[in-house]
Amino acid sequence: MKIEAKTPDEYVSKLPEDRQEAISKLREIFKKNLPEGFLETMSYNMIGYVVPHSMYPPGYHSDPALPLPFINLASQKNYIAIYHSCLYADPELLNWFQKAYEEASDYKLDMGKSCIRFKKPDRIPYELIAELAQKVTPEQWIEQYEKNVKP
């Protein structure tokens, strides 16, 4: 489900009503819990939380004109997705999240390399997502990113 929007607020306004509440709640969680330095923006037609060029001038290796992506939030056709780049880059963080998810939810984790999928908005473990958001600073993400990206 591709949503054309110039701002995160416009993105949310174009969602089906049942998705607006969950996406809005996740946005608030990220705004309140992400360490200082991340910036909310639109990124890849999704709501994105990025390391701005002012903090990381090289930008994203695939397109240096773009800021370094960290988390994206999207309403896809069959699920709500959180794309957390550091889960893919940091096995220790991934292991922590997988174990914490088992404890926080009665439902099986539906996850790809960096994509956490929630088919039912009422099953999102919001407190766990808040805790995950607090785990990595922009500086730590830059360090992890540079370790994993081959020039």
Secondary structure as the mmCIF struct_conf table of DSSP 4:
data_model
#
loop_
_struct_conf.conf_type_id
_struct_conf.id
_struct_conf.beg_label_comp_id
_struct_conf.beg_label_asym_id
_struct_conf.beg_label_seq_id
_struct_conf.end_label_comp_id
_struct_conf.end_label_asym_id
_struct_conf.end_label_seq_id
BEND BEND1 LYS A 6 THR A 7
HELX_RH_AL_P HELX_RH_AL_P1 PRO A 8 SER A 13
TURN_TY1_P TURN_TY1_P1 LYS A 14 LYS A 14
BEND BEND2 LEU A 15 LEU A 15
HELX_RH_AL_P HELX_RH_AL_P2 GLU A 17 ASN A 33
BEND BEND3 LEU A 34 LEU A 34
HELX_LH_PP_P HELX_LH_PP_P1 PRO A 35 PRO A 35
TURN_TY1_P TURN_TY1_P2 GLU A 36 GLY A 37
STRN STRN1 LEU A 39 SER A 43
TURN_TY1_P TURN_TY1_P3 TYR A 44 ASN A 45
STRN STRN2 MET A 46 VAL A 51
TURN_TY1_P TURN_TY1_P4 HIS A 53 MET A 55
TURN_TY1_P TURN_TY1_P5 PRO A 57 PRO A 58
STRN STRN3 TYR A 60 TYR A 60
TURN_TY1_P TURN_TY1_P6 HIS A 61 SER A 62
STRN STRN4 ASP A 63 ASP A 63
TURN_TY1_P TURN_TY1_P7 PRO A 64 ALA A 65
BEND BEND4 LEU A 66 LEU A 66
STRN STRN5 LEU A 68 SER A 75
BEND BEND5 LYS A 77 TYR A 79
STRN STRN6 ILE A 80 HIS A 84
HELX_RH_AL_P HELX_RH_AL_P3 SER A 85 ALA A 89
HELX_RH_AL_P HELX_RH_AL_P4 PRO A 91 ALA A 104
BEND BEND6 ASP A 106 TYR A 107
STRN STRN7 MET A 111 MET A 111
BEND BEND7 LYS A 113 SER A 114
STRN STRN8 CYS A 115 PHE A 118
BEND BEND8 LYS A 119 LYS A 120
HELX_RH_3T_P HELX_RH_3T_P1 PRO A 121 ARG A 123
HELX_RH_AL_P HELX_RH_AL_P5 TYR A 126 ALA A 133
TURN_TY1_P TURN_TY1_P8 GLN A 134 GLN A 134
BEND BEND9 LYS A 135 LYS A 135
HELX_RH_AL_P HELX_RH_AL_P6 PRO A 138 ASN A 148
#
